[in-house]
């Protein structure tokens, strides 16, 4: 009986018995960095550029951000609206159906963040999803 208890204790202690866990997530500052990296070089140079979160109901998997700048008189101050997948670091346009964004700067930052999360290519493929506006 003591042996069985000891074996069970060892299995639990050394993690052989695995409990399901949620995948790691990026941080909010990392998500904002990803959004900025998805912009063109010209957009990143706009004066007083800010990345502000906003909540989108019904799409809780994604974190949503609006990028604004100082603007011109009688002009729009909105650069764009973006959705970030906190599990993969993928960045999508939050207003164009299924548009995943790709820039060299974004791809380099995504690789860095995924490495820090210890997100393997296989795990990334398992977690990867379509954008928030994609029809299933």
ChimeraX attribute file (.defattr): number of C-alpha atoms within 10 A of each C-alpha:
attribute: neighborCount
match mode: 1-to-1
recipient: residues
	/A:1	6
	/A:2	7
	/A:3	8
	/A:4	9
	/A:5	10
	/A:6	11
	/A:7	12
	/A:8	13
	/A:9	11
	/A:10	13
	/A:11	13
	/A:12	13
	/A:13	10
	/A:14	9
	/A:15	9
	/A:16	10
	/A:17	11
	/A:18	9
	/A:19	8
	/A:20	6
	/A:21	6
	/A:22	7
	/A:23	13
	/A:24	13
	/A:25	16
	/A:26	18
	/A:27	13
	/A:28	13
	/A:29	9
	/A:30	17
	/A:31	26
	/A:32	22
	/A:33	15
	/A:34	23
	/A:35	27
	/A:36	20
	/A:37	22
	/A:38	25
	/A:39	19
	/A:40	12
	/A:41	12
	/A:42	7
	/A:43	15
	/A:44	16
	/A:45	11
	/A:46	14
	/A:47	11
	/A:48	10
	/A:49	18
	/A:50	17
	/A:51	20
	/A:52	12
	/A:53	16
	/A:54	13
	/A:55	11
	/A:56	15
	/A:57	6
	/A:58	8
	/A:59	13
	/A:60	11
	/A:61	15
	/A:62	22
	/A:63	21
	/A:64	26
	/A:65	23
	/A:66	18
	/A:67	20
	/A:68	20
	/A:69	18
	/A:70	14
	/A:71	15
	/A:72	8
	/A:73	7
	/A:74	6
	/A:75	8
	/A:76	11
	/A:77	14
	/A:78	14
	/A:79	18
	/A:80	15
	/A:81	20
	/A:82	29
	/A:83	29
	/A:84	27
	/A:85	23
	/A:86	19
	/A:87	21
	/A:88	24
	/A:89	26
	/A:90	24
	/A:91	26
	/A:92	26
	/A:93	22
	/A:94	23
	/A:95	13
	/A:96	14
	/A:97	14
	/A:98	15
	/A:99	17
	/A:100	17
	/A:101	17
	/A:102	14
	/A:103	13
	/A:104	11
	/A:105	15
	/A:106	21
	/A:107	17
	/A:108	12
	/A:109	18
	/A:110	21
	/A:111	14
	/A:112	12
	/A:113	20
	/A:114	19
	/A:115	12
	/A:116	10
	/A:117	15
	/A:118	12
	/A:119	18
	/A:120	11
	/A:121	11
	/A:122	9
	/A:123	12
	/A:124	15
	/A:125	11
	/A:126	10
	/A:127	13
	/A:128	14
	/A:129	14
	/A:130	15
	/A:131	23
	/A:132	26
	/A:133	16
	/A:134	11
	/A:135	8
	/A:136	4
